Amino acid sequence: MTTKNIQKTALPDGLFSRVAKLAFPVAIQSALVAILALADVLMVSDFGQSATAAVGIASKWHFVAIMIMAGLAAANGVLVSQYWGKNDKVHAKTVTLQAMKFGAIIMVPVTFVITFFAPQIMQLQTNDFQVIEQGAQYLWYSFPVLILTHVIITAESSLRSSGDAMLPLILGAITIALNIALNFVLIKGGFGIPAMGVAGAALATTIARFAQVLMIWGVLVYRNHWLLVSRAIPNHQTLWMTYRKLAIPHSLNALLWALGTLTYQIIFGRLGTTELAVFSMIGPFESLLYSVFMGISVACSVLVGQSLGRDEFKTAQAMTAFFIKFVLILGIGMGIFLYINSSFVIAWLNLDSAELLPYAQPAMVAISVGVTLRMLNMIIINGILRAGGENLFCLRMDFIAMWMIGIPVTAYGAFIGEWSFGWVYAAMLVEETVKLSLCFKRYLKRRWMNNLTIQAQPAI
């Protein structure tokens, strides 16, 4: 593992085309996933606010588990990108298999708990019996989803880190199209199938995810892909220790953040079913909004990781400066655009009724103001710091910003200060402000400039 003190240098040739090649497919796929989540909520909203809230709560528990998997997959992606920069497919495949096995060990018991204790889990966020019953149905009908998702996101992280972002996009798009088609049939009924409501949304997701796993495997076999044909090193303890050193804090960080978002949802759920329904419908829209920046952060992470793996520290520094400036300009522009068109967005989300509009309007203002903060944090944390293995710092930073400041301030406003819904929603931005302060200082110290590959052992 090596680090260097460097000065600024010019951007590498062809950076824009390389960014577009990686960022565009990831952004589109992230947008499609967000559209799918939004479609789930909008379709079940016809069954009432309780159904909307049930899907919002139940899917949030899946989100917590998926964030653990995302942490494992991200650690895998960091190492694969650096080994790929050295043209070392053997170690890249080895770490991918380690990530698959480690994640499976974690996800099996997590799936068991979420499925068999579904009613008790739902009661943590609401005391509405109808919401609890429907949410438990959702968790039961989607019990295999977590294991299937783990396989998918681990494979996708290795594909993207080796420069292939199009395959995950194509297969993801097919999966989402299948999922939405199944939603129409299973949620509302059709072709002789009775309307299943919330349970139909869960079953549609399960079927689509299973199909996606089969498609990934089939394409890899057809292409004679390196993930299948390259040799892997059995029981590679040195690489396992390197992966574990990255994966455990990253997964703990992801879990901590996911539980924090779940806590925010609990806060809004205790405000009332209407408030929770609005919060649940705005969440997928925010994910859609951030999909563009997700693609940029993934591109940044892959390109910076590949440069660090080749000890090209000047290039890495130049690229990170470019990404930060680009995201700052894009974030400000998107925030202004969103504020101007907030009425259109509210109507599109079916939040313009007399009951929901007073809650939706101030929330949209908060989103417009906070989009730049969130996007800068995304590029610095996910695209830069973690690309250089700064996972322990990110874990400490998230704990301070979210659990010591953001959540207490929001809870105070909701339950003690008795603030309005809009101000409680805006209180969540306190966390983002603290994060930006801590992370930008860390970025300037350049401690993220690490080559994480195993220097003493060449590729086989």
Buried (B, 14 or more C-beta within 10 A) or exposed (E): EEBBEBEEBEEBEEBEEBBEBBBBBBBBBBBBBBBBBBBBBBBBBEBBBBBBBBBBBBBBBBBBBBBBBBBBBBBBBBBBBBBBBBEBBBBBBBBBBBBBEBBBEBBEEBBEEBBEEBBEBBBEBBEBEBBBBBBBBBBBBBBBBBBBBBBBBBBBBBBBBBBBBBBBBBBBBBBBEBBBEBBBBBBBBEEEEEBBBBBBBBBBBBBBBBBBBEBBEEBBEEEEBBBEEBEBBEEBEEBBEBBEBBBBBBBBBBBBBBBBBBBBBBBBBBBBBBBBBBBBBBBBBBBBBBBBBBBBBBBBBBBBBBBBBBBBBBBBBBBBBBBBEBBBEBBEEBBEEBBEEBEEBBEEBBBBEEEBBEBBBBBBBBBBBBBBBBBBBBBBBBBBBBBBBBBBBBBEBBBBBBBEBBBEBBBBBBEEEEBEBBBBBBBBBBBBBBBBEBBEEBBEEBBBBBBBBBEEBEEE
